[in-house]
Amino acid sequence: MLPSLRSRAPARRGAASVELAVLAPFLCFAFVLAVDYGRIFYFSLTVHNCARNGAVYGSQDAAHAQDTDNISRVAKLDFPSYLQDPSLNVSSTTDSTTAPTWVEVTVAYNFTTITKYPGVPNTTTLSRTVRTEVVPAVPTFP
């Protein structure tokens, strides 16, 4: 009579549990790292869109280019309402002539990671600057 295959196989009871126990911390770390990477990518795009929206508003004409309060308000509209906090900074500048030819909007946000990583700073500032030309009141032809 042939011996059964079960008796020849080495005992591997609990091997899967030990492997999971060894890999679980690494898998959790990789998951949190992926979530933080997605969050920083999302906020980077959002900050860029805020700066662009403020610059588009300011580029309509000379009066809009010098209206820094509304440029800031329009820039903040694209930021998620549940995250409106003092760490979102909007600044705008124009050239100093009587009829501005460009408007520049800078938006900065202090991003904080979910957890602290060894050797990686916990907070970083995401900043984007968009510069656009102001539409002239009277068109000029070359």
N, CA, C and O atoms as a DFTB+ gen file, in Angstrom:
568 C
 N C O
     1  1       0.831      -1.169       0.000
     2  2       0.000       0.000       0.000
     3  2       0.885       1.245       0.000
     4  3       1.897       1.299       0.698
     5  1       0.494       2.241      -0.787
     6  2       1.264       3.462      -0.921
     7  2       0.981       4.424       0.243
     8  3      -0.164       4.574       0.670
     9  1       2.000       5.047       0.730
    10  2       1.751       6.018       1.805
    11  2       1.021       7.239       1.237
    12  3       1.218       7.584       0.072
    13  1       0.206       7.874       2.019
    14  2      -0.550       9.043       1.553
    15  2       0.382      10.243       1.386
    16  3       1.437      10.328       2.016
    17  1      -0.026      11.144       0.542
    18  2       0.775      12.346       0.293
    19  2       0.820      13.250       1.524
    20  3       1.790      13.979       1.727
    21  1      -0.191      13.202       2.313
    22  2      -0.256      14.059       3.492
    23  2       0.853      13.716       4.492
    24  3       1.396      14.604       5.149
    25  1       1.170      12.483       4.601
    26  2       2.192      12.099       5.581
    27  2       3.598      12.491       5.109
    28  3       4.487      12.683       5.939
    29  1       3.814      12.612       3.799
    30  2       5.138      12.994       3.303
    31  2       5.350      14.500       3.294
    32  3       6.495      14.952       3.300
    33  1       4.269      15.300       3.279
    34  2       4.391      16.755       3.233
    35  2       4.864      17.273       4.590
    36  3       4.398      16.801       5.628
    37  1       5.775      18.231       4.592
    38  2       6.236      18.780       5.870
    39  2       5.110      19.567       6.545
    40  3       4.248      20.134       5.873
    41  1       5.129      19.593       7.826
    42  2       4.105      20.325       8.579
    43  2       4.318      21.820       8.380
    44  3       5.412      22.327       8.630
    45  1       3.287      22.529       7.935
    46  2       3.376      23.978       7.675
    47  2       2.254      24.714       8.402
    48  3       1.761      25.738       7.928
    49  1       1.867      24.198       9.523
    50  2       0.813      24.855      10.269
    51  2       1.291      26.234      10.747
    52  3       2.376      26.366      11.313
    53  1       0.469      27.241      10.512
    54  2       0.783      28.584      10.987
    55  2       1.744      29.365      10.123
    56  3       2.069      30.502      10.465
    57  1       2.217      28.813       9.019
    58  2       3.184      29.522       8.181
    59  2       2.570      30.784       7.582
    60  3       3.227      31.823       7.512
    61  1       1.332      30.697       7.157
    62  2       0.672      31.871       6.574
    63  2       0.472      32.954       7.634
    64  3       0.603      34.140       7.334
    65  1       0.162      32.570       8.843
    66  2      -0.019      33.552       9.921
    67  2       1.286      34.271      10.233
    68  3       1.290      35.482      10.453
    69  1       2.376      33.546      10.252
    70  2       3.677      34.165      10.527
    71  2       4.072      35.098       9.389
    72  3       4.590      36.187       9.634
    73  1       3.835      34.685       8.152
    74  2       4.166      35.537       7.010
    75  2       3.353      36.827       7.049
    76  3       3.885      37.904       6.783
    77  1       2.066      36.722       7.379
    78  2       1.230      37.915       7.479
    79  2       1.706      38.811       8.614
    80  3       1.735      40.032       8.459
    81  1       2.077      38.234       9.749
    82  2       2.560      39.024      10.880
    83  2       3.852      39.758      10.543
    84  3       4.076      40.870      11.020
    85  1       4.697      39.148       9.727
    86  2       5.956      39.784       9.337
    87  2       5.711      40.887       8.315
    88  3       6.357      41.933       8.379
    89  1       4.794      40.678       7.374
    90  2       4.551      41.644       6.301
    91  2       3.545      42.731       6.650
    92  3       3.519      43.762       5.979
    93  1       2.724      42.544       7.662
    94  2       1.666      43.509       7.983
    95  2       2.195      44.924       8.246
    96  3       1.615      45.869       7.713
    97  1       3.248      45.128       9.027
    98  2       3.739      46.502       9.229
    99  2       4.194      47.161       7.927
   100  3       3.921      48.340       7.702
   101  1       4.876      46.420       7.084
   102  2       5.319      46.974       5.803
   103  2       4.135      47.323       4.915
   104  3       4.130      48.369       4.267
   105  1       3.128      46.450       4.881
   106  2       1.949      46.714       4.058
   107  2       1.183      47.938       4.563
   108  3       0.713      48.745       3.760
   109  1       1.058      48.082       5.853
   110  2       0.390      49.264       6.419
   111  2       1.177      50.532       6.106
   112  3       0.588      51.551       5.745
   113  1       2.493      50.482       6.240
   114  2       3.341      51.632       5.912
   115  2       3.209      52.001       4.436
   116  3       3.107      53.182       4.103
   117  1       3.211      51.015       3.556
   118  2       3.071      51.282       2.118
   119  2       1.701      51.891       1.809
   120  3       1.599      52.767       0.950
   121  1       0.658      51.443       2.491
   122  2      -0.682      51.991       2.278
   123  2      -0.749      53.461       2.712
   124  3      -1.269      54.301       1.978
   125  1      -0.223      53.769       3.901
   126  2      -0.245      55.155       4.384
   127  2       0.618      56.042       3.499
   128  3       0.264      57.193       3.247
   129  1       1.731      55.528       3.029
   130  2       2.599      56.282       2.121
   131  2       1.871      56.584       0.808
   132  3       1.976      57.695       0.288
   133  1       1.150      55.627       0.280
   134  2       0.393      55.843      -0.962
   135  2      -0.726      56.862      -0.753
   136  3      -0.992      57.676      -1.638
   137  1      -1.374      56.827       0.391
   138  2      -2.436      57.803       0.682
   139  2      -1.845      59.207       0.787
   140  3      -2.414      60.156       0.248
   141  1      -0.718      59.349       1.468
   142  2      -0.077      60.666       1.575
   143  2       0.387      61.176       0.217
   144  3       0.263      62.367      -0.067
   145  1       0.910      60.308      -0.611
   146  2       1.331      60.719      -1.953
   147  2       0.126      61.208      -2.757
   148  3       0.215      62.220      -3.453
   149  1      -0.976      60.511      -2.668
   150  2      -2.192      60.951      -3.360
   151  2      -2.698      62.277      -2.826
   152  3      -3.156      63.121      -3.596
   153  1      -2.621      62.471      -1.508
   154  2      -3.065      63.734      -0.910
   155  2      -2.195      64.893      -1.356
   156  3      -2.722      65.959      -1.673
   157  1      -0.869      64.722      -1.392
   158  2      -0.004      65.830      -1.793
   159  2      -0.188      66.149      -3.281
   160  3      -0.090      67.310      -3.678
   161  1      -0.446      65.153      -4.087
   162  2      -0.726      65.382      -5.511
   163  2      -2.036      66.156      -5.666
   164  3      -2.107      67.100      -6.453
   165  1      -3.064      65.765      -4.929
   166  2      -4.365      66.438      -4.983
   167  2      -4.236      67.901      -4.560
   168  3      -4.742      68.790      -5.245
   169  1      -3.562      68.158      -3.433
   170  2      -3.433      69.535      -2.958
   171  2      -2.540      70.362      -3.867
   172  3      -2.747      71.569      -3.993
   173  1      -1.566      69.753      -4.496
   174  2      -0.734      70.482      -5.451
   175  2      -1.570      70.967      -6.632
   176  3      -1.439      72.116      -7.055
   177  1      -2.424      70.105      -7.160
   178  2      -3.305      70.515      -8.261
   179  2      -4.311      71.572      -7.807
   180  3      -4.594      72.515      -8.545
   181  1      -4.844      71.423      -6.613
   182  2      -5.816      72.385      -6.103
   183  2      -5.185      73.763      -5.918
   184  3      -5.792      74.775      -6.268
   185  1      -3.976      73.806      -5.371
   186  2      -3.288      75.089      -5.182
   187  2      -3.005      75.736      -6.536
   188  3      -3.147      76.950      -6.681
   189  1      -2.611      74.945      -7.519
   190  2      -2.371      75.488      -8.863
   191  2      -3.665      76.047      -9.465
   192  3      -3.646      77.122     -10.066
   193  1      -4.771      75.344      -9.315
   194  2      -6.054      75.825      -9.834
   195  2      -6.490      77.107      -9.133
   196  3      -7.044      78.000      -9.774
   197  1      -6.251      77.213      -7.833
   198  2      -6.596      78.440      -7.114
   199  2      -5.810      79.631      -7.659
   200  3      -6.374      80.702      -7.884
   201  1      -4.519      79.444      -7.868
   202  2      -3.691      80.534      -8.405
   203  2      -4.138      80.908      -9.812
   204  3      -4.185      82.090     -10.153
   205  1      -4.461      79.926     -10.619
   206  2      -4.899      80.196     -11.984
   207  2      -6.225      80.954     -11.998
   208  3      -6.388      81.896     -12.774
   209  1      -7.168      80.556     -11.153
   210  2      -8.456      81.237     -11.110
   211  2      -8.312      82.685     -10.669
   212  3      -8.972      83.568     -11.218
   213  1      -7.458      82.939      -9.684
   214  2      -7.215      84.318      -9.264
   215  2      -6.580      85.143     -10.367
   216  3      -6.938      86.305     -10.555
   217  1      -5.637      84.555     -11.101
   218  2      -4.972      85.280     -12.191
   219  2      -5.936      85.551     -13.345
   220  3      -5.881      86.616     -13.960
   221  1      -6.812      84.600     -13.641
   222  2      -7.796      84.808     -14.708
   223  2      -8.746      85.930     -14.330
   224  3      -9.102      86.753     -15.173
   225  1      -9.163      85.970     -13.058
   226  2     -10.042      87.057     -12.614
   227  2      -9.326      88.400     -12.750
   228  3      -9.909      89.368     -13.239
   229  1      -8.079      88.462     -12.326
   230  2      -7.343      89.726     -12.380
   231  2      -6.971      90.165     -13.775
   232  3      -6.674      91.341     -13.985
   233  1      -6.976      89.258     -14.738
   234  2      -6.555      89.623     -16.095
   235  2      -7.681      90.209     -16.944
   236  3      -7.466      90.516     -18.117
   237  1      -8.870      90.371     -16.380
   238  2      -9.992      90.873     -17.171
   239  2      -9.789      92.313     -17.626
   240  3     -10.027      92.627     -18.792
   241  1      -9.359      93.180     -16.741
   242  2      -9.069      94.571     -17.101
   243  2      -8.232      95.187     -15.985
   244  3      -7.906      94.518     -15.004
   245  1      -7.885      96.471     -16.139
   246  2      -6.999      97.127     -15.184
   247  2      -7.640      97.233     -13.803
   248  3      -6.947      97.115     -12.793
   249  1      -8.947      97.453     -13.744
   250  2      -9.613      97.573     -12.443
   251  2      -9.582      96.250     -11.688
   252  3      -9.350      96.230     -10.479
   253  1      -9.814      95.143     -12.396
   254  2      -9.774      93.827     -11.746
   255  2      -8.345      93.473     -11.317
   256  3      -8.150      92.806     -10.302
   257  1      -7.359      93.914     -12.079
   258  2      -5.967      93.584     -11.762
   259  2      -5.526      94.220     -10.456
   260  3      -4.659      93.678      -9.771
   261  1      -6.104      95.359     -10.096
   262  2      -5.710      96.042      -8.864
   263  2      -6.636      95.718      -7.689
   264  3      -6.415      96.214      -6.585
   265  1      -7.654      94.905      -7.903
   266  2      -8.611      94.527      -6.857
   267  2      -8.111      93.271      -6.138
   268  3      -8.571      92.164      -6.416
   269  1      -7.171      93.453      -5.220
   270  2      -6.529      92.303      -4.574
   271  2      -7.482      91.529      -3.664
   272  3      -7.325      90.320      -3.494
   273  1      -8.458      92.205      -3.085
   274  2      -9.403      91.495      -2.203
   275  2     -10.234      90.480      -2.977
   276  3     -10.391      89.341      -2.537
   277  1     -10.765      90.884      -4.124
   278  2     -11.570      89.951      -4.921
   279  2     -10.707      88.886      -5.603
   280  3     -11.164      87.762      -5.812
   281  1      -9.482      89.227      -5.946
   282  2      -8.579      88.212      -6.509
   283  2      -8.360      87.112      -5.467
   284  3      -8.387      85.924      -5.789
   285  1      -8.145      87.517      -4.232
   286  2      -7.960      86.537      -3.157
   287  2      -9.232      85.715      -2.937
   288  3      -9.163      84.501      -2.749
   289  1     -10.379      86.371      -2.959
   290  2     -11.651      85.674      -2.753
   291  2     -11.899      84.655      -3.858
   292  3     -12.294      83.522      -3.584
   293  1     -11.668      85.057      -5.110
   294  2     -11.891      84.153      -6.244
   295  2     -10.898      82.990      -6.204
   296  3     -11.257      81.857      -6.524
   297  1      -9.673      83.261      -5.819
   298  2      -8.675      82.194      -5.745
   299  2      -9.055      81.165      -4.688
   300  3      -8.837      79.969      -4.884
   301  1      -9.616      81.612      -3.578
   302  2      -9.979      80.694      -2.496
   303  2     -11.239      79.896      -2.797
   304  3     -11.502      78.893      -2.133
   305  1     -12.025      80.321      -3.786
   306  2     -13.258      79.598      -4.101
   307  2     -13.003      78.172      -4.583
   308  3     -13.839      77.293      -4.371
   309  1     -11.876      77.933      -5.219
   310  2     -11.597      76.604      -5.752
   311  2     -11.063      75.648      -4.688
   312  3     -11.025      74.436      -4.903
   313  1     -10.649      76.191      -3.540
   314  2     -10.139      75.344      -2.464
   315  2     -11.317      74.680      -1.769
   316  3     -12.347      75.329      -1.588
   317  1     -11.213      73.414      -1.371
   318  2     -12.352      72.727      -0.735
   319  2     -12.844      73.476       0.498
   320  3     -12.047      73.925       1.321
   321  1     -14.156      73.608       0.617
   322  2     -14.738      74.395       1.706
   323  2     -14.454      73.790       3.078
   324  3     -14.375      74.522       4.065
   325  1     -14.300      72.478       3.159
   326  2     -14.035      71.862       4.454
   327  2     -12.603      72.071       4.919
   328  3     -12.267      71.739       6.056
   329  1     -11.749      72.619       4.048
   330  2     -10.356      72.863       4.416
   331  2     -10.017      74.345       4.475
   332  3      -8.840      74.699       4.543
   333  1     -11.014      75.214       4.451
   334  2     -10.727      76.646       4.523
   335  2     -10.114      76.943       5.879
   336  3     -10.803      76.948       6.898
   337  1      -8.846      77.183       5.880
   338  2      -8.158      77.485       7.122
   339  2      -7.108      78.554       6.862
   340  3      -6.836      78.878       5.706
   341  1      -6.511      79.112       7.917
   342  2      -5.562      80.206       7.723
   343  2      -4.270      79.810       7.017
   344  3      -3.467      80.680       6.682
   345  1      -4.053      78.526       6.784
   346  2      -2.797      78.135       6.143
   347  2      -2.824      78.321       4.625
   348  3      -1.815      78.079       3.962
   349  1      -3.968      78.749       4.058
   350  2      -4.041      79.055       2.626
   351  2      -3.789      80.546       2.461
   352  3      -4.604      81.369       2.876
   353  1      -2.647      80.895       1.846
   354  2      -2.261      82.299       1.676
   355  2      -2.311      82.658       0.205
   356  3      -1.774      81.939      -0.638
   357  1      -2.960      83.777      -0.101
   358  2      -3.069      84.259      -1.474
   359  2      -2.485      85.660      -1.532
   360  3      -2.860      86.526      -0.742
   361  1      -1.576      85.882      -2.456
   362  2      -1.041      87.222      -2.667
   363  2      -1.033      87.514      -4.161
   364  3      -0.822      86.619      -4.980
   365  1      -1.263      88.771      -4.503
   366  2      -1.270      89.148      -5.909
   367  2      -0.489      90.438      -6.082
   368  3      -0.502      91.313      -5.216
   369  1       0.190      90.539      -7.212
   370  2       0.942      91.747      -7.544
   371  2       0.675      92.098      -9.001
   372  3       0.347      91.239      -9.819
   373  1       0.821      93.367      -9.297
   374  2       0.722      93.851     -10.677
   375  2       1.908      94.758     -10.931
   376  3       2.609      95.149      -9.999
   377  1       2.135      95.093     -12.196
   378  2       3.197      96.060     -12.453
   379  2       2.711      97.429     -11.993
   380  3       1.508      97.653     -11.855
   381  1       3.628      98.323     -11.763
   382  2       3.301      99.572     -11.076
   383  2       2.837     100.694     -11.999
   384  3       2.688     101.830     -11.550
   385  1       2.611     100.409     -13.246
   386  2       2.172     101.467     -14.149
   387  2       0.707     101.782     -13.922
   388  3       0.015     101.054     -13.210
   389  1       0.226     102.875     -14.529
   390  2      -1.167     103.260     -14.338
   391  2      -2.110     102.246     -14.973
   392  3      -3.191     101.993     -14.441
   393  1      -1.722     101.671     -16.083
   394  2      -2.520     100.623     -16.715
   395  2      -1.706      99.332     -16.648
   396  3      -0.830      99.114     -17.485
   397  1      -1.985      98.472     -15.661
   398  2      -1.158      97.267     -15.501
   399  2      -1.219      96.360     -16.727
   400  3      -2.265      96.213     -17.360
   401  1      -0.097      95.769     -17.040
   402  2      -0.028      94.873     -18.200
   403  2       0.000      93.408     -17.786
   404  3      -0.204      92.528     -18.621
   405  1       0.248      93.138     -16.517
   406  2       0.227      91.745     -16.052
   407  2      -0.219      91.684     -14.594
   408  3      -0.104      92.653     -13.844
   409  1      -0.722      90.533     -14.227
   410  2      -1.092      90.258     -12.837
   411  2      -0.492      88.901     -12.463
   412  3      -0.512      87.953     -13.249
   413  1       0.038      88.838     -11.248
   414  2       0.689      87.618     -10.774
   415  2       0.050      87.213      -9.449
   416  3      -0.004      88.010      -8.512
   417  1      -0.429      85.981      -9.373
   418  2      -1.091      85.482      -8.167
   419  2      -0.294      84.304      -7.622
   420  3       0.028      83.367      -8.353
   421  1       0.019      84.361      -6.339
   422  2       0.737      83.285      -5.662
   423  2      -0.148      82.725      -4.560
   424  3      -0.664      83.468      -3.725
   425  1      -0.319      81.410      -4.566
   426  2      -1.097      80.732      -3.531
   427  2      -0.171      79.747      -2.838
   428  3       0.541      78.982      -3.488
   429  1      -0.185      79.775      -1.513
   430  2       0.650      78.869      -0.720
   431  2      -0.225      78.154       0.306
   432  3      -1.117      78.753       0.907
   433  1       0.046      76.861       0.495
   434  2      -0.701      76.048       1.460
   435  2       0.281      75.193       2.248
   436  3       1.164      74.559       1.671
   437  1       0.124      75.178       3.567
   438  2       0.975      74.348       4.424
   439  2       0.376      72.950       4.507
   440  3      -0.632      72.733       5.178
   441  1       1.004      72.014       3.823
   442  2       0.526      70.624       3.779
   443  2       1.153      69.835       4.919
   444  3       2.354      69.934       5.169
   445  1       0.326      69.046       5.611
   446  2       0.790      68.198       6.694
   447  2       0.484      66.750       6.351
   448  3      -0.635      66.427       5.953
   449  1       1.467      65.883       6.501
   450  2       1.270      64.469       6.206
   451  2       0.432      63.817       7.304
   452  3       0.272      64.368       8.393
   453  1      -0.091      62.648       7.000
   454  2      -0.904      61.915       7.971
   455  2      -0.046      61.438       9.135
   456  3      -0.459      61.515      10.292
   457  1       1.120      60.957       8.831
   458  2       1.998      60.424       9.863
   459  2       3.410      60.943       9.638
   460  3       3.728      61.479       8.577
   461  1       4.245      60.778      10.646
   462  2       5.638      61.203      10.528
   463  2       6.458      60.052       9.964
   464  3       6.388      58.922      10.447
   465  1       7.233      60.360       8.937
   466  2       8.122      59.366       8.332
   467  2       9.543      59.665       8.781
   468  3       9.906      60.831       8.936
   469  1      10.344      58.648       8.992
   470  2      11.727      58.901       9.414
   471  2      12.510      59.604       8.306
   472  3      12.570      59.122       7.175
   473  1      13.102      60.734       8.640
   474  2      13.924      61.472       7.686
   475  2      13.146      62.353       6.722
   476  3      13.743      62.983       5.850
   477  1      11.817      62.412       6.861
   478  2      10.987      63.217       5.970
   479  2      10.277      64.267       6.812
   480  3       9.717      63.935       7.857
   481  1      10.286      65.546       6.374
   482  2       9.591      66.567       7.171
   483  2       8.085      66.310       7.233
   484  3       7.492      65.816       6.274
   485  1       7.476      66.649       8.368
   486  2       6.049      66.416       8.583
   487  2       5.186      67.422       7.828
   488  3       4.072      67.095       7.419
   489  1       5.684      68.633       7.639
   490  2       4.937      69.659       6.901
   491  2       5.793      70.204       5.774
   492  3       7.020      70.235       5.857
   493  1       5.120      70.631       4.724
   494  2       5.798      71.271       3.604
   495  2       4.853      72.309       3.019
   496  3       3.633      72.172       3.121
   497  1       5.402      73.326       2.419
   498  2       4.594      74.385       1.833
   499  2       4.469      74.141       0.336
   500  3       5.463      74.074      -0.388
   501  1       3.225      74.009      -0.109
   502  2       2.945      73.900      -1.540
   503  2       2.646      75.305      -2.037
   504  3       1.756      75.972      -1.509
   505  1       3.371      75.757      -3.036
   506  2       3.203      77.113      -3.521
   507  2       3.195      77.119      -5.041
   508  3       4.010      76.453      -5.680
   509  1       2.274      77.872      -5.610
   510  2       2.189      78.010      -7.064
   511  2       1.995      79.476      -7.403
   512  3       1.271      80.195      -6.715
   513  1       2.643      79.906      -8.463
   514  2       2.525      81.275      -8.951
   515  2       2.087      81.236     -10.401
   516  3       2.655      80.504     -11.211
   517  1       1.068      82.032     -10.728
   518  2       0.577      82.134     -12.099
   519  2       0.608      83.608     -12.477
   520  3       0.119      84.463     -11.739
   521  1       1.189      83.889     -13.633
   522  2       1.286      85.268     -14.137
   523  2       0.595      85.339     -15.488
   524  3       0.911      84.575     -16.400
   525  1      -0.357      86.268     -15.608
   526  2      -1.085      86.425     -16.870
   527  2      -1.083      87.886     -17.275
   528  3      -0.907      88.783     -16.451
   529  1      -1.281      88.095     -18.548
   530  2      -1.372      89.461     -19.072
   531  2      -2.774      90.001     -18.867
   532  3      -3.758      89.268     -18.963
   533  1      -2.851      91.287     -18.584
   534  2      -4.131      91.950     -18.411
   535  2      -4.644      92.368     -19.783
   536  3      -3.885      92.883     -20.604
   537  1      -5.916      92.150     -20.025
   538  2      -6.525      92.526     -21.309
   539  2      -6.529      94.065     -21.379
   540  3      -7.041      94.721     -20.472
   541  1      -5.973      94.632     -22.431
   542  2      -5.946      96.115     -22.513
   543  2      -7.351      96.674     -22.742
   544  3      -8.210      96.026     -23.340
   545  1      -7.560      97.910     -22.244
   546  2      -8.856      98.562     -22.414
   547  2      -9.083      98.909     -23.881
   548  3     -10.201      98.795     -24.384
   549  1      -8.026      99.332     -24.565
   550  2      -8.105      99.653     -25.984
   551  2      -7.132      98.739     -26.709
   552  3      -5.937      98.750     -26.415
   553  1      -7.626      97.951     -27.648
   554  2      -6.709      97.052     -28.335
   555  2      -5.691      97.821     -29.171
   556  3      -6.002      98.848     -29.775
   557  1      -4.499      97.308     -29.188
   558  2      -3.434      97.904     -30.013
   559  2      -3.065      96.905     -31.080
   560  3      -2.985      95.701     -30.838
   561  1      -2.846      97.423     -32.243
   562  2      -2.470      96.571     -33.375
   563  2      -1.047      96.885     -33.776
   564  3      -0.670      98.056     -33.836
   565  1      -0.262      95.890     -34.047
   566  2       1.132      96.131     -34.404
   567  2       1.290      96.788     -35.750
   568  3       2.413      97.051     -36.181
